[in-house]
Structures are given as structure tokens and as C-alpha cells.
């Protein structure tokens, strides 16, 4: 539907500008005259350029969003106009995706669009719905400065959590990669050399050596086939997860994986509590806050359980009562949300819960990694001992026969 920028006037002579979506110019004029009697000018705003084909792979990171929100808050506090603020932040942003989005938004705002409307039109797929809805709520409540502050704190926490998890996973991931490379070299080059030497001798090979020969031969023959099957399996799971039924089913299965399931469940609870608290603080109505929080949750099954509460809350039931039917949400989250709602401190209660679950996720990730590191070492040690026995036992038998 075309978008038109107009300039109108009230009977007293006061002029007003704005934008309106309409089927054509006649429809636009009819809509404008509902608010002002005289239409002085009307022109169609050019359509947004075609989307970048690689746009689905480009996102504004949480770190960049946190920095952008902090810059907005500082400049708005100084009292600069919104158009100039968007221009300044766009010029200071190093993230190319964020800078391009902000330049488009600056042009939109100068043409009379609201910041939230421009962000909704331009930012879909580039920034999270949480960010768009927070800015919309702040703009509607007239407190855009506080909205940017809350969004900045929220995305800074998200980035800190992500960085801590990645930092904790660096060492185990490095050890696993090095182990795979070393074992591949041993199995692909060193072991066949020894096995060819044993084949040229008429000695009886122990079962360990025969097993290693069978394993080495199998991987040499079918390595590419196994890699192809693995790639097809991963692609199949990805396609299944993209379906309406497959996504929630796999998300629910993820919640029941030993150790990792509890981490995912608490991570989802933290995400829900953080988002709800921020949106309620920004002045968003509870129904819209629930819908936005549910849609932005990473785990599809937990997202569905949160969204299933909407009809009940809309019908007059409490949020705590509706959440009690969610089987995968932590019970403490459900009970404390009910208490916060009853006492009128839902926003503060959810913030406390979010911090609690953040700490729990961090603690459980560290515990899991503390168990993973020795497990990796034990598995590698067993494999190395197996290879050494397979290589050296025939040599000992050969020396004993001499």
C-alpha cells in the first residue's frame, strides 16, 4: 500500500505534517480530512528499495544495539531534536548494518514518520522485535529516553551472557578440534603404515590390532559417505525444525536432554523475565508485552506456552494462573510472577527473577564444562591407549619370536 506525506492546516491556520498509508490519493485525502480540514500538499513517498538477498544472514548484534541505545540516550538527554539525534548516532556507529538502518530511519523521520513506524518498516529481520516494541512503547508513553536506557541495559546484559558462555566454551572446543585433527592424522597416515608392515609379516595379530585394522579400513572407504550422511542428517533436522510442528517438537526434546535441558529451560525463563520486565517498564500493556516476550523467546516450545496464556489473560484471568498450565516453565517463575502480579510489583519481581536465572545459567554452564573437560581427557586417553596397544602388541610378539 502506498505511503503519502502530507501537509495540512486547521481552520485556525495552524499547519501540520505527517504520513498516511492509503490505497490512492483520494483515499489519502479522505483520511487526512478526518483530522484537518485543509490539505495543502500531498506526495507519495518512494517505496523501500528491494531487500538485500543476503539480508536474512545480516543482523545487528546485541553489542551494537546496546551501544546504539546508549548513544541515543545520551544525545536525547542533551535535548537535541530526534532527526539530528538519529543522524549523529548513524555517523558514530561502526556496525555497517546498524548504520545503514539508521540512515534510512533518519530520512524517514525527516519525512514525518515516527521513529517506531520507521523502525517497524525498515528494521524487520535486522533488529529483534523486543527492540522495536520497546521503542514503540516508549514513544507512545512519551518517554523515549527511558526506553532507550532500558533497551541499552537489556542488550548489554544479553551480550555479556553470550560472551561469558562463548568464553567458557572456547577451551573445550579447542581441545575437541585438536583431538579430531590429531586422531584423523594418526588414523589416516600413521596407523596404515604400521598395519602394512604387519601384513607383510606372517604373525598372528591380536584382537586389538584386528579391530583397529577394521575401523581404519572402514573409515578410509566410507569417510566421504559418512560425511555426506551427516550433512544430510543435519540438513534434514534443520528443515524439520523449520516446519510448524517440527520446531516446537525439537525445542521440547532439547529441554529434556540431561544437564543441557535445565540450562536451556532456565535460559528461556531468564529471557522471558528480562523481556517482560523491560516492556512493562516502558509502559507497554500487559497483553502486548506477553505477546512480544513470547515471540522473541529462543525456545519454540516455551514460546508457544507463553503465547497460549494470551486468551486467558485477555479473558480476565491473572498471568500467574495462566502460566501455571505451562509444563516447561520453571515453577518458581510461575509462582513469583503470580505473587508480583498480586502485589502490584510484577515488573520488579520479573527483574529479580531474570537476574536469578542469569546467575543459575552461568553457574550450571560452568559446572557442565567442569565435567566436560575431564570427560574429554578420559575419552582421548582411552583412544590413545587403544591405538598404542594395537600398534605395539604385534611388535612385542614379533620381538618375542626372534
C-alpha positions, 0 to 999 in steps of 0.5 A, spaced: 500 500 500 502 506 498 505 511 503 503 519 502 506 525 506 502 530 507 501 537 509 495 540 512 492 546 516 486 547 521 481 552 520 485 556 525 491 556 520 495 552 524 499 547 519 501 540 520 505 534 517 505 527 517 504 520 513 498 516 511 498 509 508 492 509 503 490 505 497 490 512 492 490 519 493 483 520 494 483 515 499 489 519 502 485 525 502 479 522 505 483 520 511 487 526 512 480 530 512 478 526 518 483 530 522 484 537 518 480 540 514 485 543 509 490 539 505 495 543 502 500 538 499 500 531 498 506 526 495 507 519 495 513 517 498 518 512 494 517 505 496 523 501 500 528 499 495 528 491 494 531 487 500 538 485 500 538 477 498 543 476 503 539 480 508 536 474 512 544 472 514 545 480 516 543 482 523 545 487 528 548 484 534 546 485 541 553 489 542 551 494 537 544 495 539 546 496 546 551 501 544 546 504 539 541 505 545 546 508 549 548 513 544 541 515 543 540 516 550 545 520 551 544 525 545 536 525 547 538 527 554 542 533 551 535 535 548 537 535 541 531 534 536 530 526 534 532 527 526 539 530 528 539 525 534 538 519 529 543 522 524 549 523 529 548 516 532 548 513 524 555 517 523 558 514 530 556 507 529 561 502 526 556 496 525 555 497 517 548 494 518 546 498 524 548 504 520 545 503 514 538 502 518 539 508 521 540 512 515 534 510 512 530 511 519 533 518 519 530 520 512 524 517 514 523 521 520 525 527 516 519 525 512 514 525 518 514 518 520 515 516 527 521 513 529 517 506 531 513 506 524 520 507 521 523 502 525 517 497 524 518 498 516 525 498 515 528 494 521 524 487 520 529 481 520 535 486 522 533 488 529 529 483 534 522 485 535 523 486 543 527 492 540 522 495 536 516 494 541 520 497 546 521 503 542 514 503 540 512 503 547 516 508 549 514 513 544 507 512 545 508 513 553 512 519 551 518 517 554 523 515 549 529 516 553 527 511 558 526 506 553 532 507 550 536 506 557 532 500 558 533 497 551 541 499 552 541 495 559 537 489 556 542 488 550 548 489 554 546 484 559 544 479 553 551 480 550 555 479 556 551 472 557 553 470 550 560 472 551 561 469 558 558 462 555 562 463 548 568 464 553 567 458 557 566 454 551 572 456 547 577 451 551 573 445 550 572 446 543 579 447 542 581 441 545 575 437 541 578 440 534 585 438 536 583 431 538 579 430 531 585 433 527 590 429 531 586 422 531 584 423 523 592 424 522 594 418 526 588 414 523 589 416 516 597 416 515 600 413 521 596 407 523 596 404 515 603 404 515 604 400 521 598 395 519 602 394 512 608 392 515 604 387 519 601 384 513 607 383 510 609 379 516 606 372 517 604 373 525 598 372 528 595 379 530 591 380 536 584 382 537 586 389 538 590 390 532 584 386 528 579 391 530 583 397 529 585 394 522 577 394 521 575 401 523 581 404 519 579 400 513 572 402 514 573 409 515 578 410 509 572 407 504 566 410 507 569 417 510 566 421 504 559 417 505 559 418 512 560 425 511 555 426 506 550 422 511 551 427 516 550 433 512 544 430 510 542 428 517 543 435 519 540 438 513 534 434 514 533 436 522 534 443 520 528 443 515 524 439 520 525 444 525 523 449 520 516 446 519 510 448 524 510 442 528 517 440 527 520 446 531 516 446 537 517 438 537 525 439 537 525 445 542 521 440 547 526 434 546 532 439 547 529 441 554 529 434 556 536 432 554 540 431 561 544 437 564 543 441 557 535 441 558 535 445 565 540 450 562 536 451 556 529 451 560 532 456 565 535 460 559 528 461 556 525 463 563 531 468 564 529 471 557 522 471 558 523 475 565 528 480 562 523 481 556 517 482 560 520 486 565 523 491 560 516 492 556 512 493 562 517 498 564 516 502 558 509 502 559 507 497 554 500 493 556 500 487 559 497 483 553 502 486 548 508 485 552 506 477 553 505 477 546 512 480 544 516 476 550 513 470 547 515 471 540 522 473 541 523 467 546 529 462 543 525 456 545 519 454 540 516 450 545 516 455 551 514 460 546 508 457 544 506 456 552 507 463 553 503 465 547 497 460 549 496 464 556 494 470 551 486 468 551 486 467 558 489 473 560 485 477 555 479 473 558 480 476 565 484 471 568 491 473 572 498 471 568 500 467 574 494 462 573 495 462 566 502 460 566 501 455 571 498 450 565 505 451 562 509 444 563 516 447 561 516 453 565 520 453 571 515 453 577 518 458 581 517 463 575 510 461 575 509 462 582 513 469 583 510 472 577 503 470 580 505 473 587 508 480 583 502 480 579 498 480 586 502 485 589 502 490 584 510 489 583 510 484 577 515 488 573 520 488 579 519 481 581 520 479 573 527 483 574 529 479 580 527 473 577 531 474 570 537 476 574 536 469 578 536 465 572 542 469 569 546 467 575 543 459 575 545 459 567 552 461 568 553 457 574 550 450 571 554 452 564 560 452 568 559 446 572 557 442 565 564 444 562 567 442 569 565 435 567 566 436 560 573 437 560 575 431 564 570 427 560 574 429 554 581 427 557 578 420 559 575 419 552 582 421 548 586 417 553 582 411 552 583 412 544 590 413 545 591 407 549 587 403 544 591 405 538 598 404 542 596 397 544 594 395 537 600 398 534 605 395 539 602 388 541 604 385 534 611 388 535 612 385 542 610 378 539 614 379 533 620 381 538 618 375 542 619 370 536 626 372 534 
